[in-house]
Amino acid sequence: MTSTSPHINSPAPRRFPVVIVGAGPAGLTVGNILRAASVDCLVLETESRAFIEQRPRAGVLEEGAVRGLERRGLADTLLRRAQRHTECEFRFDGRRHRFAYTELTGVHHWVYPQQFLVTDLVREYADVRGGEIRFGVRDVELHDVDGDHPSVSYVCPETGRREVVRCDFVAGCDGARGVTRDAIPAGRTRTSRGDYGIGWLALLVEAPPSADSVVFGMHPRGFAGHMPRSADVTRYYLQCPPDDDPENWPEDRVWAELRERLGADGAPPLTEGRLIEKRVLEMHNYVVEPMVSGRLLLAGDAAHLTAPIAAKGMNLALHDAFLLGDALAAHLTKGDSTGLDGYSAACLERVWDYQEFSHWLSEVYHGVSSGDPYRAGTTLARLRRVFASPVAARAFAEQYLGQPATR
């Protein structure tokens, strides 16, 4: 929430040039960029350090995102540990179709679970670069973000007192359910929304991957996805109603549906294991325009949500963070406001491009199971074209792999 002034009983406020709300990939990347430029900042996070370093989320990184991290000295561990993927597999009409995108483009994907990246970024920010961070804070509030002297207040978990921090800028990196987006005064931004009307049952399985690549299964019973995460953990997805209850999916049903939807001639059997996560994701998107209101600048899911259909969310968050961190550093150290002035427009161009690809790919994934013979037929035609036409294959590969990183 936002208000015009902090609580009257607050102690004397501290001051940082930038307060970053949220210790996810976007917030921690911004913080690391600022510390590298010798700019002081404070990161506020509602969860504990242990929690964010273990929370399973995304895992696919585009080449451009990795190179952007590498240029900023944030990819050493990633480059040693991440898996390189050069192709994926589509299964439809009972057959397997390998798609070797690196052969077409020379570019590959990296698989590195988000919690690993967060662990790396926290260590670099707090332990190496000496950045300040507060974990477990409660009731974060933003104040005077449209003025020249914004502040952020929060309840300290140790003392129970409301602390106040004055700053020049607030970076809102606290995700889809955070408080920073709601702090923007009514009428200052427009939020565009899109709802696919479907859900995905997200599963994390304690078992080795059942294939050497990402696998997409288009089946009349619904979409299924197989996403390697590590040598011992695999992410699976199953299309389901958006309001479905995970308890409707006991392990026997989960594995029966995965075997059916990912089945194809010559496909190896699935390696089953213990389900360690099971939740239903509603497939929807939104975009906030502009991503700036006064001294509040949004990044990542606080500004735009992209359903995991195309694995773009973490990559967009990192792209935002590169632009925002560089722009804030240039303004605060050199007085150069060019990057801040163009921040929102530069982010949104890529955001809308990825939104469009997600929309297109959703039809590919879900058209076969729509119950509409016409949609199913046109979906299969799209898929066959990708494997029959080098031009169509390259166009798909370029969108699937994403745009190059902005310096």
C-alpha positions in Angstrom: 0.0 0.0 0.0 1.0 3.6 -0.3 0.6 6.6 2.0 1.8 10.2 2.2 4.0 9.8 5.3 5.4 7.0 7.6 3.9 6.2 11.0 4.3 9.1 13.4 5.9 6.8 16.0 8.6 5.5 13.7 12.3 5.9 14.8 14.5 8.3 12.9 14.7 7.0 9.3 17.8 5.7 7.6 18.6 6.7 4.1 19.7 4.8 1.0 19.7 6.0 -2.6 17.7 2.9 -3.7 15.3 0.6 -1.8 14.6 -2.6 -3.6 11.5 -4.5 -2.5 11.8 -8.2 -3.3 14.8 -10.6 -3.3 14.0 -12.6 -6.4 16.2 -12.7 -9.5 15.2 -9.1 -10.6 15.7 -7.4 -7.2 19.0 -9.2 -6.4 20.3 -8.5 -9.9 19.5 -4.8 -9.6 21.1 -4.8 -6.1 24.3 -6.4 -7.5 24.6 -3.9 -10.3 24.2 -1.0 -7.9 26.8 -2.4 -5.5 29.3 -2.9 -8.4 28.8 0.8 -9.1 29.4 1.6 -5.4 25.8 2.7 -5.0 24.3 1.9 -1.6 21.0 0.1 -1.6 18.7 -1.8 0.7 16.8 -5.0 -0.3 13.7 -5.9 1.7 12.3 -9.4 1.5 9.3 -10.8 3.4 10.6 -14.4 3.4 13.7 -15.8 5.1 17.0 -16.4 3.3 16.7 -20.1 3.7 13.2 -20.0 2.1 14.2 -18.1 -1.0 17.3 -20.2 -1.5 15.1 -23.4 -1.6 11.9 -22.2 -3.3 11.5 -24.1 -6.6 10.4 -21.9 -9.5 11.5 -21.5 -13.1 14.6 -23.2 -14.5 15.1 -22.3 -18.2 17.5 -19.4 -19.0 18.0 -17.9 -22.4 21.4 -17.4 -23.8 21.0 -13.7 -23.7 20.1 -13.7 -20.0 23.1 -15.8 -19.1 25.4 -13.5 -21.1 23.9 -10.5 -19.4 24.6 -12.0 -16.0 28.1 -13.0 -17.1 29.0 -9.5 -18.2 28.0 -8.3 -14.7 30.1 -10.9 -12.9 27.1 -12.9 -11.8 27.3 -16.1 -13.7 30.5 -17.9 -12.5 28.7 -20.7 -10.6 25.9 -20.9 -13.2 28.4 -21.5 -16.0 30.0 -24.3 -14.1 26.8 -26.0 -13.0 24.1 -25.3 -15.5 23.0 -27.8 -18.2 23.1 -26.8 -21.8 20.1 -27.8 -23.9 20.4 -27.8 -27.7 17.1 -29.4 -28.7 13.6 -30.2 -27.5 11.0 -32.8 -28.4 7.4 -32.5 -29.4 5.1 -35.5 -29.1 1.8 -35.6 -31.1 -0.1 -38.0 -33.2 1.6 -40.8 -31.3 5.1 -39.9 -32.6 8.2 -38.2 -31.4 9.5 -35.1 -33.2 13.0 -33.8 -32.2 13.6 -30.1 -32.8 17.3 -29.3 -32.9 17.2 -25.5 -32.4 20.9 -25.0 -31.8 21.6 -26.5 -35.3 19.4 -23.9 -36.8 20.6 -20.9 -34.8 23.8 -21.6 -33.0 22.1 -20.6 -29.8 21.1 -22.9 -26.9 19.1 -22.9 -23.6 20.5 -23.2 -20.1 18.7 -25.2 -17.4 19.5 -23.8 -13.9 16.8 -23.9 -11.3 15.8 -20.4 -10.1 16.6 -21.2 -6.4 20.2 -21.9 -7.4 20.4 -18.6 -9.2 18.9 -16.8 -6.2 21.4 -18.5 -3.9 24.2 -17.2 -6.1 22.8 -13.7 -6.3 22.2 -13.4 -2.5 25.7 -14.6 -1.8 27.3 -12.1 -4.2 25.1 -9.2 -3.1 25.3 -9.7 0.7 28.4 -11.7 1.3 30.8 -10.5 -1.4 29.6 -7.0 -2.4 28.5 -6.0 1.0 24.9 -5.1 0.1 22.4 -4.6 2.9 19.3 -6.9 3.0 16.5 -7.4 5.5 14.8 -10.8 5.5 11.5 -11.6 7.1 10.1 -8.0 7.1 6.4 -7.5 7.4 3.7 -5.0 6.3 5.9 -3.1 3.8 4.4 0.3 2.8 5.5 2.8 0.2 5.2 6.6 0.9 5.4 9.6 -1.4 6.5 7.7 -4.4 5.3 10.5 -6.7 7.4 13.1 -4.9 11.1 13.8 -4.9 11.6 12.2 -1.5 10.0 8.7 -1.3 10.4 6.4 1.6 9.6 2.8 2.5 8.5 1.5 5.9 8.3 -2.0 7.2 7.8 -3.9 10.5 11.1 -5.3 11.8 10.7 -9.0 12.6 13.1 -8.8 15.6 11.7 -5.7 17.3 8.2 -5.5 16.0 8.7 -1.8 15.4 8.0 0.0 12.1 11.3 1.1 10.5 11.5 3.9 7.9 13.9 4.2 5.1 14.2 7.3 3.0 15.5 7.0 -0.6 15.7 8.5 -4.0 14.1 5.6 -5.9 12.1 2.5 -5.1 12.6 -0.6 -7.3 9.4 -2.8 -7.1 10.7 -6.3 -7.7 8.3 -8.1 -5.3 6.4 -10.3 -7.9 2.8 -10.7 -8.8 1.5 -10.7 -5.2 3.7 -7.9 -3.9 2.7 -4.5 -2.6 4.7 -2.2 -4.9 2.3 -2.3 -7.9 -0.6 -1.5 -5.7 1.2 1.6 -4.4 0.8 3.3 -7.8 -2.0 5.9 -7.6 -5.2 5.1 -9.6 -5.1 6.2 -13.2 -1.3 6.4 -13.5 -1.0 3.1 -15.3 -3.0 0.7 -17.4 -3.1 -3.0 -16.8 -3.9 -5.3 -19.7 -4.9 -8.8 -18.9 -5.3 -12.1 -20.8 -6.7 -15.3 -19.4 -6.2 -18.6 -21.2 -9.1 -20.3 -19.3 -7.0 -23.3 -18.5 -4.7 -24.5 -15.6 -1.5 -26.5 -15.3 -0.9 -28.9 -12.5 2.7 -28.1 -11.7 4.6 -31.2 -10.3 8.1 -31.5 -8.9 9.3 -35.1 -8.8 12.2 -36.5 -6.9 13.4 -38.6 -9.9 15.9 -38.3 -12.7 14.6 -36.9 -16.0 12.9 -39.4 -18.3 14.4 -37.8 -21.4 17.5 -35.8 -22.3 15.6 -32.7 -23.2 12.4 -30.8 -22.6 9.4 -32.7 -23.9 6.1 -31.2 -24.9 3.1 -33.6 -25.3 0.1 -32.5 -27.3 -2.7 -35.0 -26.6 -6.5 -35.0 -26.9 -6.6 -35.5 -23.1 -4.6 -32.3 -22.5 -1.1 -30.9 -22.7 1.8 -32.5 -20.7 5.3 -31.2 -20.2 8.6 -32.8 -19.0 11.3 -30.3 -17.9 14.6 -31.6 -16.6 15.8 -29.6 -13.6 18.8 -31.6 -12.2 20.2 -35.1 -12.2 17.7 -36.0 -9.5 14.7 -33.7 -9.9 12.2 -33.3 -12.8 9.4 -30.8 -13.4 6.2 -32.0 -15.0 3.1 -30.2 -16.1 -0.4 -31.5 -16.7 -3.2 -29.4 -18.3 -6.2 -29.3 -16.0 -9.2 -27.0 -15.2 -8.0 -23.6 -13.8 -9.9 -24.1 -10.6 -8.9 -27.7 -10.0 -7.8 -28.9 -6.6 -4.3 -30.5 -6.4 -5.9 -33.1 -4.0 -7.9 -34.4 -7.0 -4.6 -35.7 -8.3 -3.3 -38.6 -6.3 0.0 -40.1 -7.5 -1.6 -43.0 -9.4 -3.7 -40.6 -11.4 -0.7 -38.3 -12.0 1.5 -41.0 -13.4 -1.3 -42.5 -15.5 -2.0 -39.2 -17.2 1.7 -38.5 -17.7 2.2 -41.9 -19.3 -0.8 -41.4 -21.6 -0.1 -37.8 -22.6 3.6 -38.2 -23.1 3.4 -41.6 -24.7 4.7 -42.0 -28.3 6.3 -44.7 -30.5 9.8 -45.4 -29.3 9.5 -43.2 -26.2 11.3 -44.6 -23.1 9.2 -45.2 -20.0 8.9 -42.4 -17.5 11.2 -42.6 -14.4 8.7 -42.3 -11.6 9.5 -40.9 -8.1 8.1 -39.1 -5.1 6.0 -36.0 -5.7 7.6 -33.2 -3.7 5.4 -30.4 -5.1 1.9 -30.3 -6.5 0.0 -27.1 -7.2 -2.4 -25.7 -9.8 -1.3 -22.7 -11.9 -4.0 -20.6 -13.6 -2.7 -19.7 -17.0 -3.0 -15.9 -17.3 -0.9 -12.9 -18.2 -0.9 -9.2 -17.5 1.2 -6.1 -18.5 1.4 -2.8 -16.6 2.0 0.2 -18.7 4.1 2.2 -18.0 6.3 0.4 -15.6 7.2 3.7 -13.9 5.2 6.0 -11.6 7.2 8.9 -10.1 10.2 7.4 -8.2 8.8 3.9 -8.3 10.1 1.6 -11.0 8.6 -1.9 -11.4 10.5 -4.9 -12.7 9.7 -8.6 -13.3 6.4 -10.0 -12.3 5.5 -6.9 -10.4 5.2 -5.2 -13.9 4.2 -8.1 -16.1 3.2 -11.7 -15.7 3.8 -14.3 -18.5 2.3 -17.7 -17.9 5.0 -20.5 -17.9 3.8 -21.6 -21.3 6.9 -20.3 -23.0 9.4 -20.2 -20.0 9.9 -16.4 -20.4 9.1 -15.1 -16.9 12.6 -15.3 -15.3 14.2 -14.2 -18.5 12.0 -11.1 -18.7 12.7 -10.3 -15.1 16.5 -10.4 -15.7 16.2 -8.3 -18.8 14.3 -5.7 -16.8 16.9 -5.8 -14.0 19.8 -5.3 -16.4 18.1 -2.2 -17.8 17.0 -0.9 -14.4 20.2 -1.5 -12.6 22.3 0.1 -15.3 20.0 3.1 -15.6 19.9 3.7 -11.8 23.7 3.4 -11.6 24.2 5.8 -14.5 21.8 8.4 -12.9 23.2 8.1 -9.4 26.9 8.1 -10.3 27.0 10.2 -13.5 23.8 12.2 -13.5 22.8 10.5 -16.8 19.0 10.0 -16.9 18.8 8.6 -20.4 18.3 5.0 -19.2 15.7 5.9 -16.6 13.8 8.0 -19.1 13.6 5.1 -21.6 13.4 2.3 -19.1 9.7 1.4 -19.4 9.5 1.6 -23.2 12.7 -0.5 -23.6 11.3 -3.2 -21.3 7.8 -3.3 -22.8 8.9 -3.8 -26.3 10.4 -7.2 -25.3 7.5 -7.9 -22.9 4.9 -7.6 -25.6 7.0 -9.7 -28.0 7.1 -12.5 -25.4 3.5 -12.1 -24.6 2.6 -12.7 -28.3 4.8 -15.8 -28.5 3.2 -17.2 -25.3 -0.3 -16.6 -26.8 0.8 -18.4 -30.0 2.4 -21.3 -28.2 -0.6 -21.7 -26.0 -2.7 -22.6 -29.0 -0.1 -25.1 -30.1 0.0 -26.7 -26.7 -3.8 -26.7 -26.0 -5.6 -26.7 -29.4 -5.5 -30.5 -29.7 -7.3 -30.9 -26.4 -9.8 -28.1 -27.0 -12.7 -30.5 -28.0 -13.0 -28.4 -31.2 -12.1 -30.5 -34.3 -11.3 -27.4 -36.3 -8.9 -26.0 -33.6 -7.3 -29.4 -33.3 -6.8 -29.7 -37.0 -5.2 -26.2 -37.4 -3.0 -26.9 -34.4 -1.6 -30.0 -35.9 -1.1 -28.2 -39.2 1.0 -25.6 -37.3 3.1 -28.3 -35.7 3.7 -30.2 -38.9 4.8 -26.9 -40.6 7.5 -26.4 -38.0 9.0 -29.8 -38.9 8.4 -29.5 -42.7 9.5 -26.0 -43.4 13.1 -24.7 -42.6 11.8 -21.2 -42.7 9.0 -22.0 -40.2 11.4 -24.0 -38.0 13.9 -21.1 -37.8 11.2 -18.6 -37.0 10.0 -20.7 -34.2 13.5 -21.4 -32.9 14.3 -17.7 -32.8 11.2 -16.9 -30.7 11.6 -20.0 -28.5 15.2 -19.0 -27.7 14.4 -15.3 -27.1 16.0 -12.0 -28.0 19.7 -11.2 -27.3 20.3 -9.4 -24.0 20.5 -5.7 -23.8 23.9 -4.5 -22.6 
